[in-house]
């Protein structure tokens, strides 16, 4: 491959020309998913440096695997920078390596103790030696530029996840030699009836959203057949979840999104998927089998969490309350040398205040919430201790109130990264959330696509609602000592709003009708009766009895 000359510098954060191995210093500040600052070189006009490990999980389908490996043997990406790891996920009979394959190809069994695509892919990733992991299905016939097209983005920066293009075709009668020759000559289309090919539904979404540049949740289209990312990023995100048997690619893409990555589809990385997509074979079953896995693990799929009263594996929002600030002056838990302060704290009864704040957070209009209480829990002795005059009296009450509640977590400090929970609210304990406060704040961020909402209270204090993906993007990009909020402003935007936007004034409660007033003993009953409702005359029959009843009613407060 030739090396194109470097082009002139672009605007700040613009990366273009001949890419080299990107590192932390080469991270442009991409806003949302608009990767326009990254300008890849033309195919064939640059010199790669990064090694790639193509990991192929496979279960049976030897013939299709042979065609996949034949296409990989004809790639334009340098053979010395590419290895292929085929992971046999319990095939019977076991898979074998065909003669036509890339020069650095190995076949390994899936690790003991598991099965499935996610388990097999994790096995291959642990054995990978390349800086980049390229996941590829075992029934994909790729164009000769497929690996090169995706790899050029990884040379520009290190926090992108690239997605290849694909169409689905009925498998024709082909040999490995035919595939190797056609792909090597750049004639992929000659192998298939492309007029009958079924386009991928994800690619329609990609085109509609300007190549995902305008997508709010680009992880939706990051499906598994051909995806690549940094090996370090793969492991930092925890790899795929072997417990997710269908939809494992979407669930993993969601966790990657929470780490602040950018998703880049490249339609020049063409491929043909052998066989008709499962959605065309049995749409209902395909959707139903995926739904429970994603419902529990992808909180942004609100359409899958419609039943109120349910508890989900990953909550939609975390509410962080610093219990120590519920005490006077926000000084926290008092030690034995601060008896006066602890007595004062006990008198303020911090525990009812915390209980009210937790109840407001969990009882609001947004049901999918977990609360984290920050307090000095480890400083409370477990052995014999004073009870009524315990220096940690309030903290013990709070701990006992919530230690058995699955919706409440007790922690010394907030976890630096709330992922995979997509939203984190941090606010004062003594300002409980109104019923719709959290829902309205999240709606504000979703509508504006901002990464941080700062809510300002009249007394000068503030609360924060952070998007996890925006905060983690800022952590990736921030320089030493740089304020994360400044970086979030650049990549997602920061909103500042008064608390009145989210704590609407309470409607006045209807007042009960005034109680009847007892008539004065020296006035006739008619003197206390409205003109349009004349009372009985004192001389009329039954007047004394009625007067007595009126007096009794008034005295009873009716």
Residue pairs with C-beta under 8 A, 6 or more apart in sequence:
1 44
1 45
1 46
1 47
1 48
1 76
1 78
2 44
2 45
2 47
3 18
3 45
3 46
3 47
4 17
4 18
4 41
4 42
4 45
4 46
5 17
5 18
6 17
6 18
7 16
7 17
10 16
10 37
10 39
11 37
13 28
13 29
13 30
13 37
14 28
14 37
14 39
15 26
15 28
15 37
15 38
15 39
15 156
15 157
16 38
16 39
17 39
17 41
18 41
18 46
18 47
19 40
19 41
19 46
19 152
19 155
19 156
20 49
20 155
21 49
21 50
21 131
21 155
22 154
22 155
22 156
22 157
22 158
23 158
24 158
26 156
26 157
26 158
27 157
27 158
27 159
27 476
27 477
28 37
28 38
28 157
29 37
29 477
29 487
29 490
29 491
30 37
30 38
30 262
30 491
31 490
31 491
31 492
32 216
32 449
32 491
32 492
33 212
33 213
33 214
33 215
33 218
33 262
33 263
34 213
34 214
35 160
35 213
35 262
35 264
36 213
38 153
38 156
38 157
38 160
38 264
39 156
40 152
40 153
40 156
40 266
41 152
43 76
43 145
43 148
43 149
43 152
43 268
44 76
44 145
44 148
46 152
46 155
48 77
48 78
48 81
48 148
48 151
48 152
48 155
49 81
49 155
50 81
50 130
50 131
50 132
50 151
50 154
50 155
51 81
51 82
51 83
51 129
51 130
51 131
51 132
52 77
52 81
52 82
52 83
52 130
52 131
52 132
52 133
52 134
52 147
52 151
52 228
53 82
53 83
53 84
53 85
53 124
53 125
53 128
53 129
53 130
53 132
53 133
53 134
53 231
54 72
54 82
54 83
54 84
54 85
54 102
54 134
54 136
54 147
55 85
55 87
55 121
55 124
55 125
55 128
55 133
55 134
55 135
55 136
56 65
56 68
56 84
56 85
56 86
56 87
56 124
56 136
56 137
56 138
57 87
57 89
57 110
57 117
57 120
57 121
57 124
57 135
57 137
57 138
58 65
58 86
58 87
58 88
58 89
58 91
58 95
58 120
58 138
59 88
59 89
59 90
59 91
59 120
59 138
60 91
60 92
60 95
61 138
61 139
62 91
62 95
62 96
64 138
64 139
64 171
64 274
64 275
65 86
65 95
65 98
65 138
65 139
66 98
66 100
66 176
67 139
67 141
67 174
67 176
67 179
67 274
68 136
68 137
68 138
68 139
68 140
68 141
68 142
69 84
69 86
69 97
69 98
69 100
69 101
69 102
69 105
69 176
70 98
70 100
70 101
70 176
70 177
70 179
70 180
70 183
71 140
71 141
71 142
71 143
71 144
71 146
71 179
71 180
71 183
72 82
72 84
72 101
72 102
72 136
72 142
72 147
73 100
73 101
73 102
73 103
73 180
74 144
74 179
74 180
74 183
74 184
75 82
75 102
75 142
75 144
75 145
75 146
75 147
75 148
76 144
76 145
76 147
76 148
77 147
77 148
77 151
79 102
79 103
79 104
80 104
81 130
82 102
82 104
82 130
82 147
83 102
83 104
83 105
83 106
83 128
83 129
83 130
84 101
84 102
84 104
84 105
84 106
85 105
85 106
85 108
85 124
85 127
85 128
86 95
86 97
86 105
86 106
86 107
86 108
86 138
87 108
87 109
87 110
87 120
87 121
87 123
87 124
88 94
88 95
88 107
88 108
88 109
88 110
88 120
89 110
89 115
89 116
89 117
89 119
89 120
90 109
90 110
90 115
94 109
95 107
96 107
97 105
97 106
97 107
98 176
99 176
100 176
100 177
100 179
100 180
108 123
108 124
108 127
109 123
110 119
110 120
110 123
111 119
111 122
111 123
111 126
114 242
116 242
116 245
116 248
117 224
117 240
117 248
118 239
118 240
118 241
118 242
118 244
118 245
118 248
118 252
119 240
119 242
121 135
121 239
121 240
122 239
122 240
122 242
125 133
125 231
125 234
125 235
125 239
128 231
130 231
131 154
131 230
131 231
131 232
132 151
132 154
132 228
132 229
132 230
132 231
133 228
133 229
133 230
133 231
133 234
134 147
134 150
134 151
134 226
134 227
134 228
135 224
135 226
135 227
135 228
136 142
136 225
136 226
137 224
137 225
137 226
137 273
139 273
139 274
139 275
140 166
140 225
140 226
140 271
140 272
140 273
140 274
141 179
141 183
141 188
141 191
141 271
141 272
141 274
142 164
142 183
142 188
142 226
142 269
142 270
142 271
142 272
143 183
143 186
143 188
143 269
143 270
143 271
144 183
144 184
144 186
144 188
145 268
145 269
145 270
146 164
146 226
146 269
146 270
146 271
147 269
149 164
149 266
149 268
149 269
150 162
150 164
150 226
150 228
150 266
150 269
151 162
151 228
153 160
153 162
153 264
153 266
154 160
154 162
154 228
154 229
154 230
158 230
158 233
159 230
159 233
159 260
159 261
159 262
159 473
159 476
160 229
160 261
160 262
160 263
160 264
161 222
161 227
161 228
161 229
161 233
161 253
161 256
161 261
161 262
161 263
161 264
162 227
162 228
162 229
162 263
162 264
162 265
162 266
162 269
163 202
163 206
163 221
163 222
163 223
163 226
163 227
163 263
163 264
163 265
163 266
164 225
164 226
164 227
164 228
164 265
164 266
164 269
164 270
164 271
165 200
165 203
165 265
165 266
165 267
165 268
165 269
165 270
165 271
166 200
166 203
166 225
166 226
166 270
166 271
166 272
166 273
167 194
167 197
167 198
167 199
167 200
167 271
167 272
167 273
168 197
168 198
168 199
168 200
168 272
168 273
168 275
168 276
168 277
168 280
169 192
169 193
169 194
169 196
169 197
169 198
169 272
169 273
169 274
169 275
170 196
170 275
170 276
171 274
171 275
172 191
172 192
172 193
174 191
178 191
179 191
182 188
182 190
182 191
188 270
188 272
191 272
192 272
197 272
198 276
198 277
198 280
200 273
200 277
201 279
202 220
202 221
202 223
203 221
203 265
203 267
205 215
205 220
205 221
206 212
206 221
206 265
206 267
209 215
209 218
211 265
211 267
212 218
212 221
212 263
212 264
212 265
215 221
215 263
216 446
216 449
217 257
217 300
218 257
218 263
219 250
219 253
219 254
219 256
219 257
219 263
220 250
220 253
221 263
221 265
222 249
222 250
222 253
222 256
222 263
223 249
223 250
223 253
224 248
224 249
225 271
225 273
226 269
226 271
227 249
227 253
229 256
229 261
233 256
233 259
233 261
236 259
237 252
237 255
237 256
237 259
238 255
239 252
240 248
240 249
240 251
240 252
241 248
241 251
241 252
241 297
244 251
244 293
244 297
245 289
245 293
246 286
246 289
246 290
246 293
247 290
247 293
247 294
248 293
250 290
250 294
250 298
251 293
251 294
251 297
251 298
253 263
254 297
254 298
254 300
254 420
255 419
255 420
257 263
257 469
258 419
258 420
258 422
258 468
258 469
258 472
259 419
259 469
259 472
259 476
260 469
260 470
260 471
260 472
260 473
260 474
260 475
260 476
278 286
279 286
279 287
291 304
294 301
294 304
295 301
295 304
295 305
295 312
296 312
296 313
296 314
297 313
297 314
297 420
298 304
298 314
299 305
299 312
299 314
299 315
299 316
299 368
299 420
299 421
299 422
300 422
302 316
305 312
305 316
305 368
308 367
309 367
310 367
311 406
311 407
312 368
314 420
314 421
315 368
315 369
315 370
315 421
316 366
316 368
316 369
316 421
316 422
316 423
316 442
317 366
317 368
317 369
317 370
317 421
317 422
317 423
317 424
317 425
317 438
317 442
318 369
318 370
318 371
318 372
318 418
318 421
318 423
318 424
318 425
319 361
319 369
319 370
319 371
319 372
319 425
319 426
319 427
319 433
319 438
320 371
320 372
320 374
320 414
320 424
320 425
320 426
321 354
321 357
321 358
321 361
321 371
321 372
321 373
321 374
321 426
321 427
321 429
322 330
322 374
322 375
322 426
322 429
323 350
323 354
323 373
323 374
323 375
323 395
323 398
323 429
324 330
324 331
324 332
324 333
324 374
324 375
324 376
325 332
325 428
325 429
326 348
326 350
326 353
326 354
326 394
326 429
326 430
327 333
327 334
327 341
327 345
327 348
327 350
327 394
328 341
328 344
328 345
328 348
331 341
332 375
332 376
333 375
333 376
333 379
333 391
333 392
333 395
334 341
334 342
334 345
334 391
334 392
335 379
335 391
336 391
338 391
339 391
342 391
342 392
342 393
343 389
345 393
345 394
346 393
346 394
348 394
349 394
350 394
350 398
350 429
351 394
351 397
351 398
351 401
353 429
353 430
354 373
354 398
354 401
354 429
355 398
355 401
356 432
357 429
357 430
357 431
357 432
357 433
358 371
358 373
358 402
358 408
359 432
360 432
360 433
360 434
360 435
361 369
361 371
361 432
361 433
361 438
362 369
362 371
362 407
362 408
363 435
364 433
364 434
364 435
364 436
364 437
364 438
364 439
365 435
365 436
365 438
365 439
366 438
366 439
366 442
369 407
369 438
370 407
370 408
370 409
370 421
371 402
371 407
371 408
371 409
372 408
372 409
372 410
372 411
372 414
373 398
373 402
373 408
373 409
373 410
373 411
374 411
374 412
374 413
374 414
375 395
375 398
375 399
375 410
375 412
376 392
376 395
376 412
377 395
377 399
377 410
377 411
377 412
378 412
379 392
380 392
380 395
380 396
380 399
390 396
399 410
402 408
402 410
403 410
414 424
414 426
417 468
417 471
417 472
417 475
418 424
418 466
418 468
419 468
419 472
420 468
421 468
422 467
422 468
422 469
423 442
423 445
423 465
423 466
423 467
423 468
424 465
424 466
424 468
424 471
425 433
425 438
425 441
425 463
425 464
425 465
425 466
426 463
426 464
426 466
427 433
427 455
427 463
427 464
428 457
428 461
428 463
431 457
431 461
431 463
431 499
431 503
434 502
434 503
434 504
436 502
436 504
437 502
437 503
438 465
440 501
440 502
441 453
441 455
441 465
441 502
442 465
444 450
444 453
444 495
444 497
444 501
444 502
445 451
445 453
445 465
445 467
445 495
448 493
448 495
449 492
449 493
450 467
450 470
450 492
450 493
450 494
450 495
451 466
451 467
451 469
451 470
451 471
451 473
451 474
451 488
451 491
451 492
451 493
451 494
452 464
452 465
452 466
452 467
452 470
452 471
452 485
452 488
452 489
452 492
452 493
452 494
452 495
453 464
453 465
453 466
453 494
453 495
453 496
453 497
454 462
454 463
454 464
454 494
454 495
454 496
454 497
455 462
455 463
455 464
455 465
455 497
455 498
455 499
455 501
455 502
456 462
456 496
456 497
456 498
456 499
457 463
457 499
458 499
463 499
467 492
470 488
470 491
470 492
471 484
471 488
473 487
473 488
473 491
473 492
474 484
474 485
474 487
474 488
474 491
475 484
477 487
477 491
478 484
478 487
485 494
488 494
515 554
515 557
515 558
516 550
516 553
516 554
516 558
517 528
517 554
518 550
518 551
518 554
518 555
519 525
519 527
519 528
519 547
519 550
519 551
520 527
520 528
524 537
524 538
525 535
525 536
525 538
525 543
525 546
525 547
525 550
526 534
526 535
526 537
528 535
529 535
535 546
536 542
536 543
536 546
537 543
538 544
538 547
